[in-house]
Amino acid sequence: MEKLINENVLIMMKRILGIALVFAGVNAFAQNGRDLKATETDALVKVTVVNMKNKPSAGDIITLTSKETQTDYTGVTGDSGYFKIVVPNGEKYIVNFRSFAGEQKYKELEIPKLDGQVEMNLMIKYDLPEVVVLENVNFETSKATIKPASLPMLNKVAELLKNKKNMVIEVSGHTDDVGETLTNQKLSEGRANAVKTYLQSKGVKPEQVTAVGFGKTKPVAENTTPEGRAKNRRIEIKILKQ
């Protein structure tokens, strides 16, 4: 007997005799293969990601985080925008997608605890923002030296770009208005290039990243307060090609 329930399609399947495959682990990664199956304790979630034009989106990093145990279950979409993952049933999950700004909540997903095996179809539809400020990327004062505390964020950017192999971005450096115009211009260029060089050192293809500096010419806040100047000293990422 099968029962279909929308929004996500929930399939009640017949019990299968034999040894159940138990899927466990603190950081479990999904597979695109056909070997993953639902069991008496774990649901099979079939995840499809499309952009806002309904085209399959490859290389997207999707994480289901259990609200009960805080366990992360992560998968990456293939060329068809699809992957499968097995997670414990009877729990609520926060569905996140990875953007240049870090993990972004998409929705909450509840997987019911039912007799028999459970399968669910999860459709995710979004586009990455075209321009993002990397809030946690900072430099030594008046230098193009990246502070160590910035590396976790840059590592996430590198991971995203390595999965989305066709994406091309522009890294832009910006300063406040303190100091000489030429000095600020060179500083912004140096910082943008430092980010580009670091991303390439983590395996990002050179053709995926360009770097440019705008100095003090594109402020996003007033330069009359420390808070405003801090906002103007920034690194932005602009998506040139999805």
C-alpha positions in Angstrom: 0.0 0.0 0.0 1.3 3.5 -0.9 0.2 6.8 0.5 1.2 10.1 -1.1 1.3 13.3 0.9 2.3 16.7 -0.4 4.2 19.3 0.1 7.0 16.7 0.2 5.9 13.4 -1.2 5.8 10.8 1.6 5.7 7.2 0.6 4.7 4.5 2.9 6.3 1.3 1.7 5.9 -2.3 2.6 8.2 -3.7 5.3 11.2 -5.4 3.9 12.4 -8.5 5.8 16.1 -8.7 6.5 18.8 -6.7 8.2 18.2 -3.0 8.2 21.0 -0.7 7.1 21.7 1.7 9.9 23.0 5.1 8.8 24.9 6.9 11.5 27.6 9.5 12.1 28.0 13.1 13.3 28.8 14.4 9.8 27.2 12.1 7.3 27.6 12.8 3.6 24.9 12.0 1.0 25.6 9.9 -2.1 24.3 10.2 -5.6 24.3 6.5 -6.2 21.5 4.0 -5.9 22.7 2.1 -2.9 21.0 4.3 -0.3 17.7 3.0 0.9 15.1 3.8 3.6 15.0 1.5 6.6 12.8 1.0 9.6 14.6 3.8 11.5 16.0 6.0 8.7 14.2 7.9 6.0 15.4 8.3 2.5 15.3 12.0 1.4 15.6 12.7 -2.3 16.8 16.3 -2.7 16.4 18.3 -5.9 17.8 21.9 -6.2 16.8 24.3 -9.0 17.4 28.0 -9.5 14.6 30.6 -9.8 14.3 29.7 -13.5 13.6 26.1 -12.6 16.9 24.9 -14.1 18.8 22.1 -12.2 21.6 23.6 -10.0 24.8 21.6 -9.7 27.3 21.8 -6.9 25.0 23.1 -4.2 25.9 22.1 -0.6 22.8 21.3 1.3 22.8 20.4 5.0 19.9 18.9 7.1 20.6 19.7 10.8 18.6 17.7 13.4 17.0 20.1 15.8 17.1 17.3 18.5 20.7 16.1 18.2 22.4 19.0 16.2 23.8 16.3 13.9 24.5 17.5 10.3 23.7 15.5 7.3 25.2 17.0 4.2 25.0 16.4 0.4 26.1 18.0 -2.8 24.0 18.2 -5.9 25.3 16.5 -9.1 24.9 17.8 -12.6 21.2 17.0 -12.5 20.7 19.1 -9.3 20.0 15.9 -7.3 21.3 13.8 -4.5 19.9 11.2 -2.0 20.6 11.2 1.7 19.5 9.0 4.7 18.5 10.6 8.0 16.8 9.3 11.2 13.0 9.6 10.9 10.8 11.0 13.7 12.9 14.2 13.8 12.7 17.9 12.7 15.5 19.2 10.5 16.7 22.7 9.6 17.4 22.7 5.8 20.4 25.0 5.0 22.1 25.9 1.8 25.7 27.2 1.5 26.2 30.7 0.2 29.2 33.0 0.3 27.8 34.5 3.5 27.9 31.1 5.2 25.0 28.7 6.0 21.6 30.1 5.0 18.4 28.7 6.4 15.9 27.6 3.7 13.1 25.9 5.7 12.3 23.4 8.4 11.5 19.8 7.5 9.7 17.3 9.7 10.1 13.6 9.0 7.4 11.6 10.7 8.0 8.5 12.7 5.8 5.8 11.0 5.6 2.1 10.7 7.4 0.9 7.6 9.9 2.7 5.4 9.7 6.4 4.6 10.8 8.3 1.5 10.5 12.0 1.0 11.0 14.3 -2.0 12.5 17.7 -1.1 12.5 20.4 -3.7 14.7 23.4 -3.0 14.5 26.6 -5.1 16.8 29.5 -4.8 19.5 31.7 -6.4 22.7 32.9 -4.6 22.8 36.6 -4.1 24.7 38.4 -6.9 26.7 40.5 -4.5 27.8 39.5 -0.9 29.9 41.3 1.7 32.3 38.8 3.4 31.6 40.1 6.9 34.2 38.0 8.7 37.1 38.6 6.4 39.6 41.1 7.9 43.2 42.3 7.4 46.0 43.7 9.4 45.8 47.4 9.7 47.0 49.2 6.6 48.2 45.9 5.1 46.9 43.3 2.7 47.7 40.5 5.2 44.6 38.3 5.9 44.0 37.8 9.6 44.0 34.1 10.6 40.4 34.4 12.0 39.2 35.1 8.4 40.4 31.7 7.0 37.3 29.6 8.0 35.1 31.9 6.0 37.4 31.9 3.0 37.6 28.1 3.2 33.9 27.9 2.9 34.0 30.2 -0.1 36.7 28.0 -1.7 34.6 24.9 -1.0 31.6 26.4 -2.7 33.6 27.4 -5.8 35.2 24.0 -6.1 31.8 22.4 -6.2 30.3 25.0 -8.5 32.9 24.6 -11.2 31.3 26.9 -13.8 30.9 29.8 -11.4 33.0 32.9 -11.9 33.3 35.6 -9.3 34.8 39.0 -8.9 36.5 39.8 -5.5 36.5 43.5 -4.8 38.4 45.4 -2.1 37.1 48.6 -0.6 38.5 51.1 2.0 37.3 54.0 4.1 38.4 57.6 3.2 41.2 57.8 5.7 44.6 58.4 4.0 45.7 59.2 0.5 43.6 58.2 -2.5 46.4 56.4 -4.2 47.4 54.5 -1.0 43.8 53.4 -0.5 43.5 52.3 -4.1 46.6 50.1 -3.9 45.5 48.7 -0.5 42.1 47.7 -1.8 43.7 46.0 -4.8 46.2 44.2 -2.6 43.5 42.9 -0.3 41.4 41.7 -3.2 44.4 39.9 -4.7 45.3 38.4 -1.4 41.8 36.8 -1.2 42.1 35.6 -4.8 45.5 34.1 -4.1 44.3 32.3 -1.0 41.2 30.8 -2.8 43.5 29.5 -5.5 45.8 28.0 -2.9 42.8 26.0 -1.7 42.2 24.5 -5.1 39.9 27.0 -6.8 40.6 27.3 -10.5 42.4 30.6 -11.5 39.8 31.3 -14.2 37.0 31.3 -11.6 38.3 34.4 -9.7 39.1 37.9 -10.8 40.2 40.7 -8.3 39.7 44.4 -8.4 40.2 47.3 -6.0 37.9 50.3 -5.7 39.7 52.2 -2.9 37.3 54.7 -1.2 35.1 55.3 -4.3 32.2 53.1 -3.3 31.3 53.6 0.3 28.2 51.9 1.8 28.1 54.1 4.9 29.2 57.5 6.1 32.9 57.9 6.9 32.2 60.2 9.8 31.9 57.5 12.4 34.1 54.5 13.3 31.2 52.2 12.6 30.7 53.7 9.2 34.3 53.5 8.3 34.4 49.8 9.4 31.6 49.0 7.0 33.4 50.7 4.2 36.5 48.6 4.8 35.2 45.4 3.2 35.7 42.6 0.7 32.8 41.9 -1.6 32.1 39.0 -3.9 30.1 39.5 -7.1 28.9 36.6 -9.2 29.8 37.1 -12.8 28.7 33.7 -14.1 26.5 31.1 -12.4 
